[in-house]
């Protein structure tokens, strides 16, 4: 059975801090790893990673994949209160997307 | 593009009643997925369709749950009879099958069964 595990479960930081969210996986027929941000409604797409060692960056967010060690990290620098959300990691394997349990991030002013 | 459209946005019903959730995928997408999200279990895949055909329904919790996709632009998820433990947010997502997982999610239906 495909498995995706995220850590920490929750995190409280202050504005300006840098955070690192972790995602490890055990799947068959890996195709890609995706990060989503979920605020009040539907998950919204952040990154798709398919190759090891290549950092994807969007503003203050960046992510990298290690296919040998089977994990990915999502970094957020200079956090803002608007970054408060649940961050979901998902792995696309075979023909399906399996989600981790998410990391709930709260950024305090 | 209107995105994935789900209805209703909220549903409150009494235990034992039938509930039908609706989804209109993005035009041109050939895969459709139903997910359920709860605090305890996170996002769980219930069923997915490819070209309107159910491919994997192993995530459907029990026989009370059924899903149909009569055409490429419409799908339903039905719960009959509903139970309080079915209370959750139900998401529909669609993708073009070759996107390597770049799904687009609808806004979800928040179901409360009392």
Interface residues (C-beta under 8 A of the other chain):
Chain A: X31 X32 X34 X41 X42 X43 X44 X45 X48 X50 X88 X90 X91 X92 X95 X96 X97 X98 X99 X100 X101 X102
Chain B: X33 X35 X42 X43 X44 X45 X48 X50 X55 X56 X91 X97 X100 X101 X102 X103 X104 X105 X106 X107 X108
